[in-house]
Amino acid sequence: MAFGEMADVVIVGAGPAGSSAAHYLAQYGLDVLVLEKAVFPRDKICGDGLTPRAVSELIRMAFPIPESEGWVRNYGVRAYGGGHMIEVPWPDLVSQPNYGSAVPRLDFDCRLIRHAQKSGARLREGVTVTSVVKDSRSGRVIGVKARNTAEKGTEFTVRARYVVDAGGVSARIATAAGREKNPRRPMGVAVRTYFESPLASTDMMESHLELWAGKPGSSELLPGYGWVFAVGNGLVNVGLGTLSSTAKPTGIDYRKIFRTWIENVPEEWGLNEETRRGKLRSAALPMAFNRKPHYADGLALVGDAGGMVSPFNGEGIAYALASGRILAGYIAQSLGRMTLSRQDRVMREYPRELRAELGGYYTLGRVFAALIGRPEIMHLCVKYGLPHPTLMKLVMKLLSDTYDRHDGDWMDKLITALTKAVPKA
């Protein structure tokens, strides 16, 4: 097969995972080409909020998030449930800052890929990757076929030493290569929209651990949890998420649940059809390493394509950024080896590091996913747990992944011990 062009690495998808990998690979001096089917700026559902762990990854990338340019900082979580409310500040950690941030994904993804370009990555927008190209003898992935979205029928091929699927939940490249998702791993669904609201002035992320069809405590308890946080310009991101312990369809009408919940929030929040700014949109959240292997035969998976969303809170950006960083390091190391077998020996450390870092944490998250899927059990936990500040601080550290793995307080050490005690996802 004749290849139209060459690169050391081809990355399919320019979301946070693809942009992170592209940035670091370019920093290592490699020729990296990113292929993105949309044209920037383009929106993505949910994902506007950045936890301290996500912010720590941006700091590593030297990616600026100044408030003067629209980045909204938040300093903790204000949680509601069981008739109680508690505020839990982001902890003061060695490994993460004590603040989170937020900006609409329409801006975030565009700024992030431009940052990767400044580092030296190449980007081609409006390109749909249609399939992988494999070596006829070994079956190794050696490139991709793609076409220009605006020019139907105009196909081209790119040869690469490695191909990276950063294409999100659909993971079309991984699927084309035969890597199917594990239906027994958790799957989340999130719906969100924007509102103009007085809550836009808050510097806390609002978390609603119970969703009621009417007056709290006297009506039907709905599945899932809700959130509200500021994203700048007087707007708040309002959404809800539900978790299923498996990928089987739940039959739940998430949009109906959202509308029912919004109809019963306090009037002073100003959340109604007149103040809504944007469509109600939904997305699937692939969790707990639901697609493997994360590397084999020249093809690597990062971010949502590899099911790297937390079952605890639906957070995906932090792990997308981290997986791109980790992968880039191993690719750079491997390309210094003279044979494919030695390169693959290095690359096999990528999934091992992911599993060591997140496998136990995701296993705990799978237990939580089964719990939150039963509103009556979640109600009892919230009712009796929320009034206890120390317990809730521990729980919030666990849910938000804001704990130090190596040099933390007793809560951090307890969470770390739990992640090491359970089987790794």
C-alpha positions as CSV (number, residue, x, y, z in Angstrom):
1,M,0.0,0.0,0.0
2,A,1.2,3.5,-0.9
3,F,1.1,5.9,2.1
4,G,0.3,9.5,1.5
5,E,2.3,10.8,4.4
6,M,4.3,9.7,7.4
7,A,4.6,10.5,11.1
8,D,6.1,9.0,14.2
9,V,2.7,8.9,15.9
10,V,-0.8,9.5,14.6
11,I,-3.4,10.5,17.2
12,V,-7.1,10.1,16.3
13,G,-9.0,12.8,18.2
14,A,-8.1,16.2,19.6
15,G,-9.9,16.1,22.9
16,P,-8.0,16.4,26.2
17,A,-6.4,12.9,25.9
18,G,-5.2,13.4,22.3
19,S,-4.0,17.0,23.0
20,S,-2.1,15.9,26.1
21,A,-0.4,13.0,24.2
22,A,0.4,15.3,21.3
23,H,1.9,18.0,23.6
24,Y,4.2,15.6,25.4
25,L,5.2,13.7,22.2
26,A,6.1,17.0,20.5
27,Q,8.1,18.0,23.5
28,Y,10.1,14.8,23.2
29,G,10.9,15.9,19.6
30,L,8.7,13.4,17.8
31,D,6.7,14.0,14.7
32,V,3.1,13.7,15.9
33,L,0.0,14.2,13.7
34,V,-3.4,14.8,15.2
35,L,-6.5,14.0,13.1
36,E,-9.7,15.6,14.3
37,K,-13.1,15.0,12.6
38,A,-14.6,18.4,13.7
39,V,-13.3,21.9,13.1
40,F,-12.4,24.0,16.2
41,P,-14.0,25.5,18.1
42,R,-16.3,22.6,18.7
43,D,-18.4,21.7,21.8
44,K,-18.3,18.6,23.9
45,I,-21.0,17.4,26.3
46,C,-20.3,17.9,30.1
47,G,-16.7,18.1,31.2
48,D,-16.6,21.8,31.9
49,G,-15.5,21.3,35.5
50,L,-11.9,20.6,36.3
51,T,-11.1,18.9,39.6
52,P,-7.8,19.7,41.4
53,R,-6.4,16.5,39.9
54,A,-7.2,17.8,36.4
55,V,-5.7,21.2,37.2
56,S,-2.5,19.5,38.4
57,E,-2.2,17.8,35.0
58,L,-2.6,21.2,33.3
59,I,0.1,22.7,35.6
60,R,2.5,19.9,34.4
61,M,1.7,20.9,30.8
62,A,2.5,24.5,31.6
63,F,-1.0,25.2,30.3
64,P,-2.2,28.6,31.7
65,I,-5.6,28.9,33.3
66,P,-5.8,32.6,34.4
67,E,-9.0,34.0,35.8
68,S,-8.4,37.1,33.6
69,E,-9.1,34.9,30.6
70,G,-12.4,33.4,31.8
71,W,-11.2,30.5,33.9
72,V,-13.5,30.2,37.0
73,R,-11.9,28.9,40.1
74,N,-13.8,26.8,42.7
75,Y,-12.5,25.9,46.2
76,G,-14.6,22.9,47.2
77,V,-17.9,21.0,47.1
78,R,-21.2,22.0,48.7
79,A,-23.1,18.8,49.1
80,Y,-26.9,18.4,49.7
81,G,-28.8,15.3,50.7
82,G,-30.9,13.7,53.4
83,G,-32.1,17.1,54.5
84,H,-28.6,18.2,55.2
85,M,-25.9,20.5,53.6
86,I,-22.2,20.4,54.1
87,E,-19.3,22.3,52.6
88,V,-16.0,20.5,52.1
89,P,-13.1,22.6,50.8
90,W,-10.6,21.0,48.4
91,P,-7.9,19.6,50.6
92,D,-4.4,21.0,50.8
93,L,-2.3,18.3,49.1
94,V,1.3,17.8,48.0
95,S,0.3,16.4,44.6
96,Q,-2.6,18.7,43.7
97,P,-3.6,22.4,44.1
98,N,-6.3,23.3,46.5
99,Y,-8.6,24.6,43.8
100,G,-10.5,23.4,40.8
101,S,-11.4,25.4,37.7
102,A,-14.0,25.5,34.9
103,V,-14.5,26.9,31.4
104,P,-16.9,25.7,28.7
105,R,-15.5,22.8,26.6
106,L,-16.1,24.9,23.5
107,D,-13.1,27.0,24.7
108,F,-11.1,24.4,26.7
109,D,-10.5,21.8,23.9
110,C,-9.6,24.5,21.4
111,R,-7.1,26.1,23.7
112,L,-5.6,22.8,24.7
113,I,-5.0,21.6,21.1
114,R,-3.5,25.0,20.2
115,H,-1.1,24.5,23.2
116,A,-0.1,21.2,21.7
117,Q,0.5,22.9,18.3
118,K,2.7,25.4,20.0
119,S,4.7,22.5,21.3
120,G,5.2,21.3,17.8
121,A,2.3,18.9,17.1
122,R,0.7,19.0,13.7
123,L,-3.2,19.2,13.5
124,R,-5.5,18.4,10.6
125,E,-9.1,19.3,11.3
126,G,-12.2,18.2,9.4
127,V,-10.7,14.7,8.9
128,T,-12.6,11.4,9.5
129,V,-10.4,8.4,10.2
130,T,-12.2,5.5,8.5
131,S,-10.0,2.5,9.4
132,V,-6.6,1.3,10.6
133,V,-4.0,-0.1,8.3
134,K,-2.4,-3.3,9.4
135,D,0.8,-5.1,8.3
136,S,-0.4,-8.1,6.2
137,R,2.1,-10.5,7.8
138,S,2.2,-9.5,11.5
139,G,-1.2,-7.8,11.9
140,R,0.4,-4.9,13.5
141,V,-1.3,-1.5,13.2
142,I,1.0,0.6,10.9
143,G,-1.2,3.6,10.0
144,V,-4.7,4.8,9.3
145,K,-7.0,5.6,6.3
146,A,-8.8,8.9,6.5
147,R,-10.9,11.2,4.3
148,N,-11.5,14.9,4.4
149,T,-15.0,15.5,5.8
150,A,-15.7,18.5,3.5
151,E,-14.4,16.6,0.4
152,K,-16.4,13.4,0.3
153,G,-14.4,10.6,-1.4
154,T,-11.0,12.2,-0.9
155,E,-9.2,9.5,1.0
156,F,-5.6,9.4,2.1
157,T,-3.4,7.2,4.2
158,V,-0.8,8.0,6.9
159,R,1.9,5.6,8.0
160,A,3.0,5.8,11.7
161,R,5.1,3.9,14.1
162,Y,2.3,4.1,16.6
163,V,-1.4,4.9,16.3
164,V,-3.3,6.4,19.3
165,D,-7.1,6.2,19.6
166,A,-8.2,9.3,21.5
167,G,-11.6,9.3,19.8
168,G,-13.7,9.2,23.0
169,V,-16.5,6.9,24.0
170,S,-17.1,5.6,20.4
171,A,-13.5,4.4,20.2
172,R,-14.0,3.6,16.5
173,I,-10.3,2.9,15.8
174,A,-10.1,0.5,18.8
175,T,-13.3,-1.2,17.7
176,A,-12.1,-1.5,14.2
177,A,-9.0,-3.3,15.5
178,G,-11.2,-5.8,17.4
179,R,-11.1,-4.3,20.9
180,E,-14.6,-4.5,22.2
181,K,-15.8,-3.0,25.5
182,N,-16.4,-5.1,28.6
183,P,-20.2,-5.0,29.2
184,R,-19.7,-5.8,32.9
185,R,-17.9,-2.6,33.6
186,P,-19.9,0.5,34.7
187,M,-21.4,2.9,32.3
188,G,-22.6,6.4,33.2
189,V,-24.9,8.8,31.4
190,A,-24.7,12.5,31.9
191,V,-27.1,15.2,30.7
192,R,-26.4,18.9,31.0
193,T,-27.2,22.4,29.8
194,Y,-26.4,26.0,30.8
195,F,-28.5,28.5,32.7
196,E,-28.1,32.1,33.7
197,S,-28.4,32.0,37.4
198,P,-27.4,33.8,40.7
199,L,-25.5,30.6,41.5
200,A,-22.9,31.8,38.9
201,S,-21.3,33.9,41.7
202,T,-20.5,30.9,43.9
203,D,-17.0,29.6,44.2
204,M,-18.1,26.1,45.2
205,M,-19.2,23.1,43.1
206,E,-22.8,22.3,44.2
207,S,-23.4,18.5,44.4
208,H,-26.9,17.1,44.9
209,L,-26.6,13.6,46.2
210,E,-30.4,13.0,45.9
211,L,-32.8,13.9,43.1
212,W,-36.4,14.3,44.0
213,A,-39.5,14.3,41.8
214,G,-41.1,16.8,44.1
215,K,-40.6,18.2,47.6
216,P,-37.6,16.4,49.2
217,G,-38.5,13.7,51.6
218,S,-42.2,13.5,50.5
219,S,-42.0,12.4,46.9
220,E,-40.3,9.9,44.6
221,L,-36.6,9.6,44.8
222,L,-35.0,9.6,41.4
223,P,-31.9,7.7,40.4
224,G,-28.6,9.6,40.0
225,Y,-27.0,12.8,41.4
226,G,-27.0,16.4,40.2
227,W,-24.5,19.2,40.0
228,V,-24.3,23.0,39.5
229,F,-21.1,25.0,39.0
230,A,-20.1,28.3,37.5
231,V,-18.5,28.5,34.1
232,G,-18.2,32.3,33.8
233,N,-20.2,35.0,32.1
234,G,-23.0,34.6,34.5
235,L,-23.6,31.0,33.5
236,V,-23.8,27.7,35.4
237,N,-23.4,24.2,34.1
238,V,-26.3,22.2,35.4
239,G,-26.5,18.5,34.9
240,L,-27.2,15.1,36.4
241,G,-25.5,11.8,36.1
242,T,-26.6,8.2,36.6
243,L,-24.4,5.2,37.0
244,S,-25.1,1.6,36.1
245,S,-22.8,-1.2,37.4
246,T,-22.9,-2.7,33.9
247,A,-23.2,-1.4,30.3
248,K,-26.7,-2.9,29.9
249,P,-29.4,-0.4,28.8
250,T,-31.3,0.9,31.9
251,G,-34.4,2.1,30.1
252,I,-34.3,5.3,32.1
253,D,-35.5,8.6,30.5
254,Y,-32.6,10.8,31.7
255,R,-34.0,14.0,30.1
256,K,-37.3,13.5,31.8
257,I,-35.5,13.0,35.2
258,F,-33.6,16.2,34.5
259,R,-36.7,18.2,33.7
260,T,-38.5,16.8,36.8
261,W,-35.5,17.7,39.0
262,I,-35.2,21.3,37.7
263,E,-38.9,21.9,38.2
264,N,-38.4,21.3,41.9
265,V,-35.2,23.1,42.7
266,P,-35.5,26.4,44.8
267,E,-36.9,29.3,42.8
268,E,-34.1,31.6,43.9
269,W,-31.6,29.5,41.8
270,G,-33.3,30.9,38.7
271,L,-33.3,27.7,36.8
272,N,-36.2,27.7,34.3
273,E,-36.9,27.7,30.6
274,E,-36.5,31.5,30.4
275,T,-33.0,31.4,31.8
276,R,-31.8,28.2,30.0
277,R,-29.0,29.0,27.5
278,G,-28.4,26.0,25.2
279,K,-29.8,22.6,24.4
280,L,-30.1,19.8,26.9
281,R,-27.5,17.3,25.7
282,S,-26.4,13.9,26.9
283,A,-23.4,11.6,26.6
284,A,-22.3,8.2,27.7
285,L,-19.4,7.9,30.1
286,P,-17.3,4.7,29.7
287,M,-15.8,3.8,33.1
288,A,-13.3,1.6,34.9
289,F,-11.1,0.5,32.0
290,N,-14.1,-0.9,30.1
291,R,-12.0,-1.3,26.9
292,K,-8.7,-3.2,26.8
293,P,-5.9,-3.8,26.1
294,H,-4.7,-0.2,26.3
295,Y,-1.7,-1.1,24.2
296,A,-1.1,-4.0,21.7
297,D,0.5,-4.3,18.2
298,G,1.1,-0.6,17.6
299,L,-2.2,0.7,18.8
300,A,-2.7,2.6,22.1
301,L,-5.8,3.8,23.8
302,V,-6.1,7.0,25.9
303,G,-8.9,8.7,27.8
304,D,-12.5,7.7,27.2
305,A,-11.4,5.4,24.3
306,G,-9.9,3.2,27.0
307,G,-12.8,3.6,29.5
308,M,-10.8,6.0,31.8
309,V,-13.8,7.7,33.4
310,S,-14.1,7.5,37.2
311,P,-17.1,5.5,38.4
312,F,-17.2,7.7,41.5
313,N,-18.1,11.0,39.9
314,G,-18.0,10.8,36.1
315,E,-14.7,12.7,35.9
316,G,-12.8,12.0,32.7
317,I,-10.6,14.9,31.9
318,A,-8.0,14.3,34.6
319,Y,-7.5,10.8,33.5
320,A,-7.5,11.7,29.8
321,L,-4.7,14.2,30.5
322,A,-2.8,11.8,32.6
323,S,-3.0,8.9,30.2
324,G,-1.8,11.1,27.4
325,R,1.2,12.1,29.5
326,I,2.0,8.5,30.6
327,L,1.7,7.1,27.1
328,A,3.9,9.8,25.5
329,G,6.7,8.9,27.9
330,Y,6.6,5.2,27.0
331,I,6.4,5.9,23.2
332,A,9.4,8.2,23.5
333,Q,11.4,5.6,25.4
334,S,10.4,2.8,23.0
335,L,11.5,4.5,19.9
336,G,15.0,4.4,21.1
337,R,14.9,0.6,20.7
338,M,16.1,-1.0,17.5
339,T,13.6,-3.8,17.1
340,L,9.8,-4.0,17.3
341,S,9.9,-6.7,20.0
342,R,12.0,-4.4,22.2
343,Q,9.8,-1.4,21.5
344,D,6.7,-3.5,22.5
345,R,8.4,-4.6,25.7
346,V,8.6,-1.0,26.7
347,M,5.1,-0.2,25.5
348,R,3.6,-3.0,27.7
349,E,4.6,-0.9,30.7
350,Y,2.0,1.7,29.7
351,P,-1.1,-0.4,30.6
352,R,0.8,-1.8,33.7
353,E,1.3,1.7,35.0
354,L,-2.3,2.7,34.3
355,R,-3.5,-0.4,36.2
356,A,-1.1,0.3,39.1
357,E,-2.2,3.9,39.4
358,L,-5.9,3.6,38.9
359,G,-6.9,-0.1,38.9
360,G,-7.7,-0.4,42.6
361,Y,-9.4,3.0,42.7
362,Y,-11.6,2.0,39.8
363,T,-12.5,-1.3,41.5
364,L,-13.7,0.7,44.6
365,G,-15.6,2.9,42.1
366,R,-17.4,-0.2,40.7
367,V,-18.8,-0.9,44.2
368,F,-20.0,2.7,44.5
369,A,-21.6,2.5,41.0
370,A,-23.7,-0.5,42.2
371,L,-24.6,1.5,45.4
372,I,-25.7,4.7,43.7
373,G,-27.8,2.8,41.2
374,R,-30.2,2.0,44.1
375,P,-31.6,5.3,45.3
376,E,-33.1,3.9,48.5
377,I,-29.6,2.7,49.7
378,M,-28.0,6.0,48.6
379,H,-30.7,7.9,50.6
380,L,-29.8,6.0,53.8
381,C,-26.1,6.6,53.3
382,V,-26.6,10.3,52.7
383,K,-29.1,10.8,55.5
384,Y,-26.9,9.3,58.2
385,G,-23.5,10.2,56.7
386,L,-23.8,13.8,55.7
387,P,-24.1,15.2,59.2
388,H,-20.7,14.0,60.1
389,P,-18.0,16.4,58.8
390,T,-15.0,14.1,59.3
391,L,-16.7,11.2,57.5
392,M,-17.8,13.4,54.7
393,K,-14.3,14.8,54.2
394,L,-13.1,11.3,53.8
395,V,-15.9,10.4,51.4
396,M,-15.3,13.5,49.3
397,K,-11.6,12.8,49.1
398,L,-12.5,9.4,47.8
399,L,-15.2,10.5,45.4
400,S,-13.2,13.3,43.9
401,D,-9.8,11.5,43.9
402,T,-8.2,14.4,45.9
403,Y,-5.8,12.4,48.0
404,D,-2.1,12.0,48.2
405,R,-0.8,8.6,47.2
406,H,2.5,8.8,48.9
407,D,2.7,11.5,51.6
408,G,-0.7,12.3,52.9
409,D,-2.7,12.4,56.2
410,W,-4.5,9.4,57.7
411,M,-7.4,9.7,55.3
412,D,-5.1,9.6,52.3
413,K,-3.3,6.6,53.8
414,L,-6.6,4.8,54.4
415,I,-7.8,5.4,50.8
416,T,-4.5,4.3,49.4
417,A,-4.6,1.1,51.5
418,L,-8.1,0.3,50.3
419,T,-7.0,0.8,46.7
420,K,-4.1,-1.6,47.2
421,A,-6.2,-4.2,49.1
422,V,-8.8,-4.7,46.4
423,P,-8.3,-6.5,43.0
424,K,-7.2,-4.0,40.3
425,A,-9.7,-3.3,37.5
